[in-house]
Amino acid sequence: MSSFTDASGLVFFKCENYIHGKGYVFDASLCPRPHYCMGFVLEGKGVFTDSENGESVTVSSGDIIFVPMGSRYVARWEDDGASHYVSMHFVFECSDIFPQKNRYRFCSVKLNDIKKTKDIFLKMLAFSRANDIEKLTFLGDFYALLSQMLPQLSKKEALPTDSRLERAMEYIEKNYREKISVEALAQASQMSVSRFFPYFKRALGVTPIDYVNNYRVSQAIILLMNGEGLSVEEISETVGFESSAYFRRVFKKITGHSPRRYRSTAAEM
């Protein structure tokens, strides 16, 4: 990434062009997405089914499919002809832009000016070949598009949390690279450990440590897919796991794949 891209708050951005034949299926049911995605459909009709809750979203020409980071899903392109779509993949360094508590879901968005939207997506295909100055224009278009998208994104049912647990979740997002104890999370929530632990598990359905590990794995997935040249051991250390062996066990439990297998299979939208 260039210094301009880094300064924008993006740690990863790319735009890809996809053309598939009749009946193409992309199965990411065991591969949580390592980035956010906005995909503009030029041709074809696709059905995206959320592996978590079974909900489906249908998109066709002129629609944008929004795929949240961490999603698991199956996409089936059902049209008789070819499917053709252009996808922007991105990750922000600042979690405040897409905070965990917002719980965005798959959704289809259609902006008012379809032709202009299409032109922006097609233009973005040249991003990787642009120089630093040109990338400023590209990023301007990206942020303008995102500002139109955000108000239309739908969210899953809000987690039953209060401000105390939100403070714990924010603490995890900011400090996941370091050693995190239940005591530190309880302190961030201004609760005693004996009260915090059962309250957290009852509200979120997982223990505090399991939540930390899930968040660390989500960050590891970003590095696996986008961290050029980083080994599994380096990624494990970067996201806060005490050993690569423990990282591998946790990663496979959550994703169903080893880190190396995930890296080799988790491509596309």
C-alpha positions as CSV (number, residue, x, y, z in Angstrom):
1,M,0.0,0.0,0.0
2,S,1.2,3.5,-0.7
3,S,1.6,6.2,2.0
4,F,-1.5,7.9,0.6
5,T,-3.6,4.7,1.1
6,D,-2.2,4.2,4.6
7,A,-3.0,7.8,5.5
8,S,-6.6,7.2,4.4
9,G,-7.1,4.7,7.1
10,L,-7.2,1.7,4.8
11,V,-4.9,-1.1,5.5
12,F,-6.1,-3.1,2.5
13,F,-7.8,-2.2,-0.8
14,K,-8.2,-3.9,-4.1
15,C,-10.7,-4.2,-6.9
16,E,-11.3,-7.3,-9.0
17,N,-13.2,-8.2,-12.1
18,Y,-15.1,-11.6,-12.0
19,I,-16.8,-13.4,-14.9
20,H,-18.3,-16.9,-14.4
21,G,-20.3,-19.3,-16.4
22,K,-23.9,-20.5,-15.9
23,G,-24.6,-21.9,-12.4
24,Y,-21.4,-20.8,-10.8
25,V,-21.3,-21.4,-7.0
26,F,-18.8,-19.8,-4.6
27,D,-18.8,-21.6,-1.2
28,A,-17.3,-19.6,1.7
29,S,-19.4,-21.3,4.4
30,L,-16.2,-22.4,6.2
31,C,-14.1,-19.4,5.3
32,P,-15.0,-16.2,7.1
33,R,-14.3,-13.3,4.8
34,P,-11.0,-11.5,5.5
35,H,-12.3,-8.1,4.3
36,Y,-15.4,-6.1,3.6
37,C,-16.8,-6.2,0.1
38,M,-18.9,-4.1,-2.2
39,G,-19.7,-5.9,-5.4
40,F,-21.5,-4.3,-8.3
41,V,-23.4,-6.7,-10.6
42,L,-23.1,-6.0,-14.3
43,E,-24.8,-9.2,-15.5
44,G,-26.5,-12.2,-14.0
45,K,-28.6,-12.9,-10.9
46,G,-27.0,-14.1,-7.7
47,V,-28.4,-15.4,-4.4
48,F,-26.2,-15.0,-1.3
49,T,-27.1,-17.2,1.7
50,D,-25.7,-16.4,5.1
51,S,-24.3,-19.6,6.7
52,E,-24.9,-18.3,10.2
53,N,-28.7,-17.8,10.0
54,G,-29.8,-19.0,6.6
55,E,-31.0,-15.6,5.4
56,S,-30.7,-15.0,1.6
57,V,-30.2,-11.9,-0.4
58,T,-30.8,-11.8,-4.2
59,V,-28.9,-9.4,-6.5
60,S,-29.1,-8.6,-10.2
61,S,-27.8,-6.1,-12.7
62,G,-27.4,-2.7,-11.2
63,D,-27.3,-3.9,-7.6
64,I,-24.5,-3.7,-5.1
65,I,-24.0,-6.6,-2.7
66,F,-22.4,-5.7,0.6
67,V,-20.5,-8.5,2.4
68,P,-19.4,-7.8,5.9
69,M,-15.9,-8.9,7.1
70,G,-16.1,-12.2,8.9
71,S,-19.2,-13.4,7.0
72,R,-19.6,-17.0,5.9
73,Y,-21.9,-17.6,3.0
74,V,-22.7,-19.5,-0.2
75,A,-23.2,-17.5,-3.4
76,R,-25.1,-19.1,-6.3
77,W,-25.4,-17.4,-9.7
78,E,-28.6,-18.6,-11.2
79,D,-29.0,-16.8,-14.5
80,D,-28.9,-18.7,-17.7
81,G,-26.0,-16.7,-19.0
82,A,-22.7,-15.6,-17.5
83,S,-22.4,-13.7,-14.3
84,H,-20.2,-10.6,-14.3
85,Y,-19.5,-8.4,-11.3
86,V,-16.8,-6.0,-10.0
87,S,-15.8,-6.1,-6.4
88,M,-14.0,-3.7,-4.1
89,H,-12.4,-5.4,-1.1
90,F,-11.2,-3.3,1.8
91,V,-10.2,-3.3,5.4
92,F,-10.0,-0.2,7.7
93,E,-7.3,0.2,10.4
94,C,-9.8,2.2,12.5
95,S,-12.5,-0.1,13.9
96,D,-14.7,2.9,14.6
97,I,-15.7,3.0,10.9
98,F,-17.2,-0.5,11.1
99,P,-17.4,-1.3,14.8
100,Q,-18.1,-4.9,15.9
101,K,-21.2,-3.8,17.8
102,N,-22.9,-2.7,14.5
103,R,-23.2,-6.3,13.3
104,Y,-23.8,-5.5,9.6
105,R,-25.5,-8.1,7.6
106,F,-25.6,-9.1,3.9
107,C,-27.7,-6.6,2.0
108,S,-28.4,-5.4,-1.5
109,V,-28.1,-1.7,-2.2
110,K,-29.1,0.2,-5.4
111,L,-27.9,3.7,-5.6
112,N,-29.8,6.4,-7.5
113,D,-27.3,6.9,-10.3
114,I,-26.6,3.4,-11.5
115,K,-24.5,4.5,-14.5
116,K,-22.3,6.7,-12.3
117,T,-21.9,3.8,-9.8
118,K,-21.0,1.4,-12.6
119,D,-18.4,3.8,-14.0
120,I,-16.8,4.2,-10.6
121,F,-16.5,0.4,-10.1
122,L,-15.1,-0.1,-13.6
123,K,-12.6,2.8,-13.0
124,M,-11.5,1.2,-9.8
125,L,-10.1,-1.8,-11.7
126,A,-7.1,0.4,-12.6
127,F,-6.3,1.2,-8.9
128,S,-3.4,-1.2,-8.6
129,R,-1.7,0.3,-11.6
130,A,-2.2,3.9,-10.6
131,N,0.6,6.1,-9.2
132,D,0.3,7.7,-5.7
133,I,-1.3,11.0,-7.0
134,E,-3.8,9.1,-9.1
135,K,-4.8,7.0,-6.2
136,L,-6.0,10.1,-4.3
137,T,-8.7,10.4,-7.0
138,F,-9.6,6.8,-6.8
139,L,-9.9,6.9,-3.0
140,G,-12.0,10.1,-3.2
141,D,-14.5,8.1,-5.4
142,F,-14.4,5.2,-3.0
143,Y,-15.2,7.3,0.0
144,A,-17.9,9.1,-1.8
145,L,-19.5,5.8,-2.8
146,L,-19.1,4.4,0.8
147,S,-20.8,7.5,2.2
148,Q,-23.8,6.8,0.0
149,M,-23.8,3.1,1.0
150,L,-23.5,3.4,4.8
151,P,-26.9,4.8,5.5
152,Q,-28.5,2.0,3.5
153,L,-26.7,-0.9,5.2
154,S,-28.8,-3.2,7.3
155,K,-27.8,-4.6,10.7
156,K,-28.5,-7.8,12.6
157,E,-30.4,-7.7,15.7
158,A,-28.5,-5.7,18.3
159,L,-26.5,-7.6,20.8
160,P,-28.0,-7.5,24.3
161,T,-25.2,-5.4,25.7
162,D,-24.9,-2.3,27.8
163,S,-22.2,0.4,27.8
164,R,-20.1,-1.7,30.2
165,L,-19.7,-4.6,27.9
166,E,-19.2,-2.3,24.9
167,R,-16.2,-0.8,26.8
168,A,-14.8,-4.4,27.1
169,M,-15.4,-5.0,23.4
170,E,-13.6,-1.7,22.5
171,Y,-10.8,-2.7,24.9
172,I,-10.3,-5.9,23.0
173,E,-10.4,-4.2,19.6
174,K,-7.7,-1.8,20.7
175,N,-5.5,-4.2,22.7
176,Y,-5.8,-7.6,21.0
177,R,-2.1,-7.7,20.1
178,E,-1.2,-7.7,23.8
179,K,-1.9,-10.1,26.6
180,I,-5.5,-9.6,27.7
181,S,-6.8,-10.9,31.0
182,V,-10.3,-11.3,32.3
183,E,-9.3,-9.0,35.1
184,A,-8.3,-6.2,32.6
185,L,-11.7,-6.6,30.8
186,A,-13.6,-6.5,34.0
187,Q,-11.7,-3.3,35.0
188,A,-12.5,-1.7,31.6
189,S,-16.2,-2.6,32.2
190,Q,-16.0,-1.2,35.8
191,M,-17.2,-4.5,37.1
192,S,-15.8,-7.1,39.5
193,V,-14.4,-10.3,37.8
194,S,-17.0,-12.5,39.6
195,R,-19.8,-10.4,38.1
196,F,-18.2,-9.6,34.8
197,F,-17.5,-13.2,33.6
198,P,-21.0,-14.7,33.8
199,Y,-22.6,-11.4,32.6
200,F,-20.3,-11.3,29.5
201,K,-21.0,-15.0,28.7
202,R,-24.8,-14.6,29.2
203,A,-24.9,-11.5,27.0
204,L,-22.7,-12.7,24.1
205,G,-22.9,-16.4,24.3
206,V,-19.1,-17.0,24.6
207,T,-16.6,-16.5,27.4
208,P,-14.4,-13.4,27.4
209,I,-11.4,-15.4,26.3
210,D,-13.3,-17.1,23.5
211,Y,-14.4,-13.7,22.3
212,V,-10.8,-12.5,22.4
213,N,-9.7,-15.5,20.4
214,N,-12.4,-15.0,17.8
215,Y,-11.4,-11.4,17.3
216,R,-7.7,-12.3,17.0
217,V,-8.5,-15.0,14.4
218,S,-10.5,-12.4,12.4
219,Q,-7.4,-10.1,12.4
220,A,-5.2,-13.1,11.5
221,I,-7.4,-13.8,8.5
222,I,-6.8,-10.3,7.2
223,L,-3.0,-10.9,7.5
224,L,-3.2,-14.3,6.0
225,M,-4.9,-13.0,2.9
226,N,-3.3,-9.6,2.7
227,G,0.0,-9.7,4.6
228,E,2.6,-10.1,2.0
229,G,5.3,-12.5,3.0
230,L,4.2,-13.0,6.6
231,S,4.5,-16.6,7.9
232,V,1.9,-18.3,10.0
233,E,4.2,-17.9,13.0
234,E,4.7,-14.2,12.4
235,I,0.9,-13.7,12.1
236,S,0.3,-15.7,15.2
237,E,2.6,-13.4,17.2
238,T,1.3,-10.2,15.6
239,V,-2.3,-10.9,16.6
240,G,-1.5,-11.7,20.2
241,F,-1.3,-15.5,20.5
242,E,1.3,-16.8,22.9
243,S,2.3,-19.7,20.6
244,S,1.8,-20.7,17.0
245,A,0.6,-24.2,18.0
246,Y,-2.2,-22.7,20.1
247,F,-3.0,-20.3,17.3
248,R,-3.3,-23.2,14.8
249,R,-5.7,-25.1,17.1
250,V,-7.9,-22.1,17.7
251,F,-7.9,-21.1,14.1
252,K,-9.0,-24.6,12.9
253,K,-11.7,-24.7,15.6
254,I,-13.2,-21.5,14.4
255,T,-12.8,-21.7,10.6
256,G,-12.6,-25.5,10.0
257,H,-9.2,-25.1,8.2
258,S,-5.6,-24.8,9.1
259,P,-4.1,-21.3,8.5
260,R,-2.2,-22.5,5.5
261,R,-5.2,-24.2,4.0
262,Y,-7.4,-21.2,4.6
263,R,-4.8,-19.0,2.9
264,S,-4.8,-21.2,-0.2
265,T,-8.6,-21.4,-0.6
266,A,-10.2,-18.2,0.7
267,A,-10.1,-16.1,-2.5
268,E,-12.7,-14.1,-4.3
269,M,-15.6,-12.0,-3.0
